């Protein structure tokens, strides 16, 4: 049985000293909310997938982001009785006013603070990733150079 693999970025921006997270609402299924993510294509690294999916789904390119490579979270669960792994990294939107451009896969997006983000995402494991991300960002003081940040 082949393990399904996906990766994405937890995009955040700083507005009035507050952290806001980008969530996208799917245009299919039960219209769940999620950070940009998608399946890893053959020959693609997890990071390449995360960058490609973010550009495809939200119109945000790698040079718009500072990815916090020191923080990586893996979720493991089953989809249609197949194991799936999803990897996320936080990524700061360099220009907080940059417009999000949705793909046809999504019908809406929101910039929300942690508690609203946790209410919108329905899965406890993704809520936990968001909370861990927030704690990491606050510990790192998000503007600090202590963490290895990579701008693509």
N, C-alpha and C positions, 0 to 999 in steps of 0.2 A: 504494500500500500504506500503510495507516494505522499509525502508530507507536503501540504500546501504551505506556501510561504508568501508573505506580503510585508511591505514596509511603508513607513510614512513619517511625516514630520508633524510635531505639535507646534504649530505656528503661534507665536505670541507677539504682542506689541505692547509698548509702554505708552499709556495715555494718562496724563495728570498723575504721574508716579504710580499708576495702578497697572497690574498685569491683566491683559485681555487675551483670550484664546480664540482662534478662528475655528469654528465648527461649520461643517457643510451638511445640508440636509439632502439625502438621496431622493432622486426622482422616481425610484423604483421601490418595490417591496412595500414595507410599512413606513417608508420615509424617515428612517432613523438618522440621527446626527452623529457625525464622526469627524476627526481630523482628516486631512487628505492622506490617502494611502491606496495601495493597490498591489496586485500580484507581481512577484518578481518574474521577469521574463528570462528565458534561457540565456546564459552568458552574462547576465546583468548582476552587479553587486547589490546588496541591500541598499546602500547609500544612493547608487545610481537610480534604483527604483523609486526611492523616496523623493528624489529631486524630479524625476520624470513625472511621477504622479502628481506632485504639487503643482508643476507647471500645467499639466493637462487639466487638472480638476479645478484649480484656483487661479491660473494665469500668473502665478508667482514664480519667477526664475531664480536660479541659484544665486545670482549676483544681487538679488533683493534680500538675501537671508544671511544671517550668521548662525551657523549650526553649532550647537553645544555638543561636541563629540564625546566629551567625558561622561555624558549621561545617556545611557541607552537602556530602554526597557523592552523586555520580551513578554508577549502574551501568548499563552498556549491554550487552545481549546479545540473542540471538534465542530466541523461543519459537514453536514450530510454524512456523518459517521467516518469522516476522514480527519486526521490530526492537522491542525493549522497553527503556524507560528507567525506572529505579527511583531515587527520591531519598530519602535518609535524613537526619535531623537527630538529634543526641543530645538526650535529655530526662531530666532528673533527677526521680525520684519524690520529691516533697517530704516525704511521710511514708513512711519505708522499711518500715513495718509494715502499710501499706495492703494489703488483700486483692485479689488478682487474681481476676477472675470471667471464666472462659473462655466463649466462644461455642461453638455446635455445630460450628464449623469446626475446632476444636482439641480434642485429647484430653488434653493435658498441658502443663505449663509448668515452667520451672526458672529460678531465680536462680543464675547461675554467674559465676565469675571468667573473665578473658580467655582463658586457655589452654583451659579446658573449653568455653567458648563456641566457640572456633575448631575444636575437635574435633567439636562437635555440628553446626555448620553445614558443609555439604559443599562449598560453592562457594568457591574460592580468592578470588574478587573480594569476596565478603561477609566472608570472614576478614580480608582486607586493610582493608575498611572498619572492622571492629571494632578492629583494631590501630591504625589511624589515629585512630579515636575515642579510644581509651585514651591515646595519645600526646598528643592535643589536650587531653583532660581533665587529664592530669598537668601539662602545660605551663601550662594556665590555673589550676592549683591548685584546680580545681572549685568552690571556695567563693568564688573571687575575683569581683569585680564588673567585671573588665576586659572580659569578653565580654558581648555584648548578650544578656541572658536575657529571655525573655518568658513571663510566666505568664498562661495563658488562663483 
